Amino acid sequence: MRESVRVGTRGSRLALAQTEIALAGLRRAQLPARFEVITISTKGDVDKRPLFTMDEKGIFEKEVNEAVRKGQVDFAVHSLKDIPSDLSDELVVASIPKRASPNDVLVNDNGRKLKELAPGSIVGTSSLRRAVQLKQFRSDLNIRPIRGNVETRVKKVISGEYNAVVLAEAGLTRIGMKDVIVERFGVREFVPAPGQGAIAMVCRKDDKKTMGLLKQIEDPRSRAEVLAERALIRKVEGGCRFPLGAVALTKDDKITVYASVFSADGSRNIKVRKVGKAAEPEKLGNKVADMLIKQGAMELASGWRNAVQEWNDRL
């Protein structure tokens, strides 16, 4: 009989789809194991406030990773961008499979691109980073907070509650809803969240057997990109309350990081681009963070507290 391996995940359609993608990769590697998927509810699933109003990290992963730490499951599958950069010392991101598109996309039901939306159109987003970038492109739009899973947000557009919504392309693709995408934003012009599009597989550091199993589907290029992005965000201390966009792109033995931070009113935008060695991604991420800080990123961060309160007042 094959060994049974317990896999922890959130119960959303997207989380389950990502888990199946990871498990399909493990099955293709012909590993001698049977996988038992165990769904776990997190604070982010229960608390429906907009993400930027929650002044804490890991709202979509803490309970799942706690189950890993306690040995209730053998490993967990996450959206990598949901995992705080300060993961528990007892845990490790053991594997990052090949990354999907990190791009953000515009969704509506009338085929209108961002520049074609009528003035005053209501555009929903769960992200301050997306909100401020939208305002930079179209200051005449009405940007409003939106919560709910991917399908719920799309339904709110179809029902007319919102005229459009901005989502991650990877999430829509993974649940078979790519056909609702109207426009794909370039990562240099509309910088995504660090880690967007990547799946992370977490296990205990002392569980060498599971770690070895998960390493079978590791993608080195995706790992390098994510390491650069996470080193950057760890140093700048970006989060839901401080819009920081960052994406690393590898080509041959080089890696390029594009990063962008914004003032609360959108009047200031610090952009950095730097190329480094793909073999030293964290070194490059730290250099980009230093460049952002030198140009005033931390001063911009202090201006976001009032902006968050204003958004809260609109709810």
Phi, psi and omega in degrees: 000139179288148178293140178266129179245127182269130185241123180265140179201160168292165185263006181291160180302318180292316180299318179293323178295318179294322178297318179294324176299314180296316181292326177298322177296319178294322179294322178296333177282001176057046179280140185278067182213152173250133186256131177248113182274127181241118182271140184227130179278139180243169179301322180295334177283329185270316182275115187264012175293154175305145188301322186289349179274351183261108186274062178201161183259159169071029184291342179256002184226341190303311182293323179293314180291332176295324176295324175294312183301321181277356179082013178285333171226159184275324174204167181234153176243128183227162158287126186299326183292348177277349185268122178301152180291341179258063178298150179310142180298340181276350185244163179213143169283096189284332184206139173235103178294175182305127185287143173272183180305131176272000189289151168269154181223157176260134180237129168205176185251015178236008175074013182273130176283171185305315182289345182262352180295142180294146176306139181084359178302140180272117181244125183264143173205148178265003191235129174296324178301314179291320183300313184289328177289322175300317180296328179292323180280320184220089182291347182269003179273157177260098183272122183234148176295149177214140176233178183109164179289176185304313182297320180297318181295319178295319179298326179293335174283314181298325181284347179095000179294326174233150177277335179197167177214150176252128183223171175279133179300321184300318181296315179298318181296318185292335178256015174074030181241028183296338184291346180274353182288128179259322183213136178255122182275137176292143185290340179279327181272323181235089192286127183282177177286145175305132179085357183299136180091350182260144174257137179242137178245117188250134174219178179285144181298328183273001180264077185295330181294310179295321179300318178296322178298313184291329180297343181298335182242023176291138174250110186301322180295316179296321178299315181298316180299314182293321178299319179296314182294319183286329175296320179298307185292329178295322182282322180276343180062046175287162179186191182299333183268356180225105185294112176230123176255138178204138176214137177248135180235126181262145174212115184057238182259015180245153176225135180245130178251129172249128181224151183208134173233157190227150170280161184299326181269000179080000184284335178241138179218113179265120181242139179225139173228130180212141180253141177212189180278133178298337180282349181231058186295321182290326176299317179294316179301319178294322179295319179295320177300316179299321180295318178297315182296318180298328182272002173108020182300320184290330176294324178294323182301322184294339182276359185274344184300313180294324180296320178296319179297321178297320178294321177300321182293340181276350184281000000 
